[in-house]
Amino acid sequence: MKTQYYTAASLDGFIATPDDSLDWLFPLADINETSYADFIKEVGALAMGSATYEWLLRHVVKPDSATAKTWPYEQPAWVFSSRELPRVPGADIRFVSGDVRPVHEAMRVAAQGKNVWLVGGGDFVGQFHDAGLLDELIVQIGSVTLGAGKQLLPRKITSPPLKLVGVQQYGPGMVELRYEVPKRG
């Protein structure tokens, strides 16, 4: 069982533009031709910050539109937010705030031996790293630069450094890097 940050970033280290757009990402690779299908099979629980949750509501679920869809995940999901957010009917979503450590333990139990996926964003995932709970970073680097935006992982991680354990190319516009996150001290 691992706690993993699986995401995509621009070559200059941003996961989204300053206004939370991912429009730069989708032309680079077809998700069905990446590691996502195998990755998600091993996920037993997931967590995200409020900006990621709201992006999913606006761009995937679209609850108030003619093209409304269901929540895209079958696994239980935790959303960290200090604000009241809209709920998705029928989805196993748990709204929480505060320290990630006790919530992480609840996610591990719910995952029943499978992995915990930290969906995003970067500062949110950084809190898990700071608590020594992040085991693996899987990032697909796109062949674009954004110049500004939401950082991949706004933390100084130098000692011990991340350990590169895998590299895979997906088409002409994407490469996946897998890093093990060594435990400190």
N, C-alpha and C positions, 0 to 999 in steps of 0.2 A: 504494500500500500504506500503510495506516494502522494504528496501534495505538490501539484504541478501548476505552473503558469504557462498556458498554451495560448499564444497570441501571434499577431503579425505586426511588423513595424516597417517604417520606411528605412532606407539606407542610413539616414541621419538620426535614427533613434526615436521616431515618434509613432505612436499607435493610432493617433487621430489628429485632425487639424485643430486649430484653436477653438473652432465652433463644433467640435465632436463629429466631423464628417469622416466617413470611411470611403467616400467615392473614389479616392485614389487607389484603393486596394483591389476592388473587384475586377478591373480589367487585367490584372497581373497573372491570375491563375484561377482555374476552376476548382472550387473546394472539393469536388468529387475526385480530383486527381492529386490530392494532397494526402497527408497522413491522418486527416481529420476522422474519416470513417473508422479506422482502427483505433484511434485515440479515444473517441467518445464511447466505444464499446467497453472500455476499461474504467469509465468514470461512474462512481456510485453516488456522488454528491458534488454540488458546485456552489460557488459563492461569487458575488460581484458587488461593486460599489453602486451607488445610486445613479451616476451618470451612465454607466453601462446598462443598467436596468431600464432607464428612461429611453435610451437609444433603441433597445429591443422593443419597447412598447411602440415608439414612433415608426420604426422601420420594418419590423417583423410582424408583431402582433396586430398593430393598427386597430385597436378595439372599437373605435367610433367611425370606421370607414366601411364602405361597401365590400371591401376586400379583406375584412378582418380574418385573422388566423388564430389558431390555438397557440399556447405557450410552446416554444420549440423543444423543451427538455422534459423527459420523463422522470429524471432524477430529482430528488428534493433539492431546492435551491434556497440559499440564504442571501438576502440583500441587506447590506450594511448601509444604513442611512440615519441621519438625525432628524429627517423630515418624514411627514406622513406622505406615502406614495400610493397611487392607485393600485388596486389588486387585479389580478387576472383570474376570472372565475374558473374553478376546476384545477388550477395549477397548485402544486405543492411548493409554495413560496413562503418563506419565513423571514419576516422583517426584524432586524436586530440592529443594535448600535453598541458602541463601546469596544472594550478589549477583544482582540481576535482570539485569544487563547482559549477561553471557555467555549466559545462558539465553534472553534476548530475541533475540539473534542467531540461536540455533538455531531459535527459533520462526519468525523471519522466513524462514529458509531453508526450513523445512518448509511454510510457508504458500504457497510458490511463487507469489508475486505478489499473493496475496489478503491480506485484513486479518488482524490479530491481535486477538483479543477477550480483554480482561481481564474475566473474569466477576465477580469480587469476592473479598474484601470491600474496604472503603474504605481501610484502612491498607495493605493489600497493593498496591492500585492506586497509593496515594500513593508507594510506593517507585519505581514506574515514572516517576511525575511528577518525583520528586526527581532521578532519573537523566536527565531530559530525554527520555524515551522515549514519553510519552503524547501522542498527536496530537489525539484527539477524545473528548469526553464527551457521551454520549447518555443522558439521564436522563428517565424518565417519572415525573412528579410526581403522586402520588395525592392525592385530596381528603380525606385524613385526617391527624390528628396523632397521634404516638405518645408524646410526652413524654420518652422515653428510648429508648436502643437502640444499635444499631451505626450509626455515622455514615457518611454518604454518601462523604465524602472528607476525613478529618481532617487537613487541611493549610491553611496560610495561603497563598492564591494571590491576590496583589494586584498584583504588578508583574512582568511585564505581566498585566493581567486577562484572563480568558477572553473569547473573542469569540463572541457569540451569532450563529449562522448559520441557525437554523431553529426554528420553533415549529409544533406540530401537536396538535390536540385529538382525543382518542379517547373518544367517549361523554361522559356527564356527569361522569365521575369521574377522568379522566386527561388530562394534557397532556404532550407530549414536547418537551423542550428540547435542542437540539444546540449544542454549544460547540466551537469550535476552540481548541486549547491552544497559544498562541503560544510560540515558543522564547525562552528567556531569553538576554540578552546578545549 
